[in-house]
Structure formats: structure tokens, C-alpha cells
Amino acid sequence: MQRVLQKGRYRHFKGNVYEVVDVARCSETDAPYVIYKPLYEEGEGLWIRPLEMFLETIERDGVKVERFCYLGD
């Protein structure tokens, strides 16, 4: 079952903010990938990351946090 991702702004656990443009599928594997772009000054271009990795919870300094936290539209 595929998890749903809402478009909008997200904060990465390291602090930078990104905008999710869309979710695309790999033509070879049918795996979903998130297309996103940085919203900070030095950021440029479009980036992709596997959907499952984008939505995962990670452990940092002994605390579980979302890799990307939804901020809104």
C-alpha cells in the first residue's frame, strides 16, 4: 500500500525548508520518488528521494524525528 504525500512546504530535520513539487514513478521499477526543491538562498535545482525515505522517521541524538516535517502550503 502506497503512502500519500501532501504537496507543500517541509522542514528537513537539519533545518532547511523545501517544497514538494510532486511524486513521480521510476520507469524501470515503478517505485515512487518525491520531487522537491530547496527554498533557501543557496539551494538550487530539483531533487528526488524515494517516497519511503522522505516519509521515514529517523533517530537523531537519541530522539526519533520525521526526516521531513510538513509545514503547510
C-alpha positions in Angstrom: 0.0 0.0 0.0 1.5 3.4 -1.0 1.6 6.1 1.5 0.2 9.5 0.4 2.3 12.7 0.4 0.8 16.1 0.6 2.3 18.8 -1.6 3.6 21.9 0.2 6.5 23.1 2.3 8.5 20.7 4.5 11.3 21.3 7.0 14.2 18.8 6.9 15.4 17.5 10.3 18.6 19.5 9.7 16.6 22.8 9.4 16.3 23.7 5.7 12.9 24.2 4.1 11.8 22.5 0.8 8.8 22.5 -1.4 7.4 19.2 -2.6 6.6 19.6 -6.3 5.1 16.2 -7.0 5.6 12.4 -6.7 6.8 10.6 -9.8 7.3 6.9 -10.6 10.5 5.3 -11.9 10.0 3.9 -15.4 12.1 0.8 -14.6 10.9 -0.2 -11.1 7.6 1.7 -10.7 9.0 2.9 -7.4 7.6 6.3 -6.2 10.0 9.3 -5.8 9.4 12.7 -4.3 10.4 15.6 -6.5 11.3 18.6 -4.3 13.2 21.9 -4.4 15.0 23.9 -1.8 13.5 27.2 -0.6 16.7 28.6 1.0 19.1 31.0 -0.7 21.9 28.6 -1.6 19.5 25.9 -2.7 19.0 25.3 -6.4 17.5 22.8 -8.8 15.2 19.9 -8.3 15.9 16.9 -6.2 14.4 13.5 -5.9 14.3 11.0 -3.0 12.4 7.7 -2.6 9.0 8.3 -1.1 9.6 5.8 1.7 12.8 7.6 2.7 11.2 11.0 2.5 8.4 9.9 4.9 10.5 7.9 7.3 11.2 8.5 11.0 14.9 8.6 11.9 16.8 8.7 15.2 19.0 11.8 15.9 20.8 12.3 19.2 18.6 9.5 20.7 15.3 11.1 19.6 13.0 9.9 16.9 12.1 12.6 14.4 10.5 12.8 11.0 13.1 13.2 8.2 10.8 15.9 6.7 8.0 17.6 8.7 5.1 19.1 6.8 4.7 22.9 7.3 1.7 23.6 5.1 1.0 25.0 1.6 
